[in-house]
Amino acid sequence: MTYEYDARDEKCPLPLVKMRLLLKKMQRHDTCLMIIADQGSKTDIPKYLINKGYQFTQQNISSVLVEIRITNR
C-alpha cells in the first residue's frame, strides 16, 4: 500500500508528527510518499528517518518543495 501525505502547507513539527503516525500504520513493503515545504521539516524528517533506520529517497521537485519516499523496513 502507498500512503500519500501532502504537507506543503504545514509547518514544523506537524509534518514530523503526522509522518510518525503514518509509519506506525505501515506494513512490510508499504511506501509513504510525502511532499514538504517547511524548512525545519526538510532537515528534521530525514534526520528522524536515518536515526530510526528507514530507507528513503529525497528529491527536490521545485525550489521550495521536497518529495520524500519512505519504504518500510
C-alpha positions, 0 to 999 in steps of 0.5 A: 500500500502507498500512503500519500501525505501532502504537507506543503502547507504545514509547518514544523513539527506537524509534518514530523508528527503526522509522518510518525503516525503514518509509519506506525500504520505501515506494513512490510513493503508499504511506501509513504510518499510525502511532499514538504515545504517547511524548512525545519521539516526538510532537515528534521524528517530525514534526520528522524528517518536515518536515526530510526533506520528507514530507507528513503529517497529525497528529491527536490521537485521545485525550489521550495518543495521536497518529495520524500519516499519512505519504504518500510523496513 
